[in-house]
Amino acid sequence: MRPDLIEGSLTSSVFPPGKIPSSVLEECVRFRTEIYVAEGYLPESEQSDDPDCYDAQSAHFCIRSKNNQLAGYCRMINHTPYTLPIVQLYPELVDRLDTLVEISRFSLKTQWRGSFSPESMAPLFKLAQDLLIFSHQQGIQQWSCLIDERFQKLCQRFFKMKFHLLGEAQTYMGSPSTPCLIDLSESIRNNLHVPTYSTFWETEALQQWIAELEAYER
């Protein structure tokens, strides 16, 4: 089945910092908590259903299935007022990071993590699309992240994404996580001509970004 047909059964919402309704944020926190407990990142006793200090300074990305249930979620943390988690864990990066955002709490329902294709992983496909479009709108060129090894392998297989390692892995959220930087223009170039993902770029915002990159390279 074509990914655009599957995406037709999904809806997405993007909430800039401070704009997410409290009831939706509570739903998102419950969702990501359930995923992190199920995946064994932290014991259930150490998890909380309450928003943390970063939620208020984050943009929130929600993907829903046709029954209006969350299928995927992540947030993009801005650098103020609280220092990004990556800098709190690696203080030496404070003068090395040009990026002012961190991708955090990427969460997918288990049934959307099958074979690595746009068809079987449509929420991840849509989350990546929304993150890129929002980043372009905000003039964001890089993402930082503390990435779990399992999720890093997933992203590298699903997208030809280059993770620029910034340090050694440390235990974060119950698993070894590595500080990374992702250059968005580089990632676009790496994936632009992959036939499997041709429909990924068929949005006005991403076409505009591609045109800007091509004009810059001429």
Buried (B, 14 or more C-beta within 10 A) or exposed (E): EEBBEBBEEBBBEBBBBEEBEEEBBBBBBEBBBBBBBEBEBBEEEEBEEEBEEBBBBBBBBBBBBEEEEBBBBBBBBBBEEBEBBBBEBBEEBEEEBEBBBBBBBBBBBEEBBEEBBBBBBBBBBBBBBBBBBBBBEBEBBBBBBBBBEEBBEBBEEBBBBBBEEBBEBEEBBBBEBBBBBBBBBBBBBBBBEEEEBEBBBEBEBBEEBBEEBEEEEE
